[in-house]
Amino acid sequence: MKKVVRTLGKRRLTTPEHPTLPVDSAPDDDAEDDQPETGPLRRCAVTRERLAKERMIRFVVSPDRIVVPDLAARLPGRGIWLSARRDVLQAACSRGAFAKAARGQVNVPPELSTVLQEALARRVGELLGLARRAGQAVCGFQKAREMLVSGRAGMAIEARDGSPEEIARFLGGHAAHIPVVQPLDAATLGAIFGRDHVVHVVVTKGRLAEKLADEASRLAGLSGELAEQVRTRSPRQKLNETRQAIR
């Protein structure tokens, strides 16, 4: 008698002859893909994991069969969801996951990864500009540090090309308590705040900070970078982890 079991997050069809024979997609997986997109979780078309929508990227197929990213998850049509990770996107492109999910031939733009990263960087910039105009974001070592120390900070944004030593000095013992992301360089951050360059930005607690952290995390995943949060332990560990997050 056949039965389906889960092993390490993958579906395997178990039979007396092949007790751990892997299969690409079990029938109930495909049936679930046809269900309406409701609830907080979505299934990745490559890993088959169910994750929060904020950790994933939605794609749709246009009328001319081109795979189109839908970062806001609002475009009409049946969505194809992928974990926001570079290796997952590469696997989807090389293994025909989009065509399989769309049940037909599709055209995957060769520059899809670059387009996604650029679009996510723009979304981060737009959200940060909105936070600045709403009075929820401050920049500069002194002002940002004051908000950080006050306990009102919801997240910190550090320039990708900032000095690891200065970033570690700015964060001090607070990096363990809030998300710290590095999605943009100092010139791009400066343009948002009307300056030549900005290294340190702090955003107050609230929905905007949460949304910024989500978008920066998706960008970091698609860029193949480490997780955005920098934990503070000893000064040496703090400096090493900051350097790793910048790479």
C-alpha angles and dihedrals in degrees: 000000000000124000136173120234134175122240121181092337095307128106117243129185109226121205133159089254097044110025095180105024108156119225129196096229133356118221095249090053091058091045090052091051088061093056120106115273100254134138130034099288134072132187118241112235091219109035095027088222120143109230139166113278090239089066094051143065123231122215131187132192115241122223088263090054098254119145107240125189115233105196094172091047092227106110116112121251138058110317127228110205127203131180109256094251131118094226092051092051091048091050092049091053097044099041100045096248092147093053091046093050091045091046093229146047116307136180113239111197110236091224094052095119093051092046091051094050093048091048093049091048089053091050090052090050093048093049092047090050089052090050090050093050090048091054092246098115132058131182137200129068098269101042095040091047091052091054090046092053093044092064094238094109118114095182143345126230117203126189114258090227096043122124111272090217093053093044090052090048092049095049094046110164095339102081092085091062105049137033114269115199134181107194101139139041125247095260093053092047089048092054090055091054097038095252136114092248140347127198104176127047129166125193122201122243116278146079095310092055090049092049092047091051090051094050093044090050091052090049092049091050094051090046090054092241130142124270113291100238117094112203120208120221123135118358090253094050090045092053094046093049091048090052091050092051091053095053 
